[in-house]
Amino acid sequence: MLVLDPQKRITIEEVIHHVWEMAWFKNSHIFKI
């Protein structure tokens, strides 16, 4: 589980971007861009 620790300065945007990247690399063969 991801812990949003203020001291680590993890923003919601960074979390979304990371999740999006993981999904993208996982499914890139489907999009074929």
C-alpha distances in whole Angstrom, upper triangle without the diagonal:
4,6,10,12,16,17,15,17,14,16,15,17,15,12,14,17,14,13,17,18,15,17,20,21,20,22,25,27,27,28,31,31
4,6,9,12,14,12,13,10,12,11,14,12,9,12,14,12,11,15,16,14,16,19,20,20,22,24,27,27,28,30,30
4,6,9,11,10,11,9,11,11,14,13,11,14,16,14,14,18,19,18,20,23,23,23,26,28,31,31,31,33,33
4,6,9,8,8,6,8,9,12,11,9,12,15,14,14,17,19,18,20,23,24,24,26,28,31,31,31,33,33
4,5,5,7,7,9,11,14,13,12,16,17,16,17,20,21,21,23,25,26,27,29,31,34,34,34,36,35
4,5,5,7,9,11,14,13,13,16,18,17,19,22,22,23,25,27,28,29,31,32,36,36,35,37,36
4,5,8,11,14,16,14,15,18,19,19,21,23,24,24,27,28,29,30,32,33,37,37,37,39,37
4,6,9,12,14,12,12,16,16,15,17,20,20,20,23,25,25,26,29,30,33,34,33,35,34
4,6,10,11,10,11,14,15,14,17,19,19,20,23,24,25,26,29,29,33,33,32,34,33
4,7,8,6,7,11,11,11,13,15,16,17,19,21,22,23,25,26,29,30,29,31,30
4,5,5,6,9,10,11,13,14,15,17,19,20,21,23,24,25,29,29,28,30,28
4,5,5,6,8,10,11,12,14,15,16,18,20,21,22,23,27,27,25,28,27
4,5,5,6,9,10,10,12,14,15,16,18,20,21,21,25,25,23,25,24
4,5,5,6,9,10,10,12,14,15,16,18,20,20,24,24,23,25,23
4,5,5,6,9,10,11,12,14,16,17,18,19,23,23,22,25,24
4,5,5,6,9,10,10,12,14,15,16,17,21,20,19,22,21
4,6,5,6,9,10,10,12,14,15,15,19,19,18,20,19
4,5,5,6,9,10,11,12,14,15,18,19,18,20,19
4,5,5,6,9,10,11,12,14,17,17,17,19,19
4,5,5,6,9,10,10,11,15,15,14,16,16
4,5,5,6,8,10,10,14,14,13,15,14
4,5,5,6,9,10,13,14,14,16,16
4,6,5,6,8,11,11,11,14,14
4,5,5,5,9,9,9,11,11
4,6,5,8,10,10,11,12
4,6,8,9,11,12,13
4,5,5,7,9,11
4,5,5,6,8
4,6,5,8
4,6,9
4,6
4
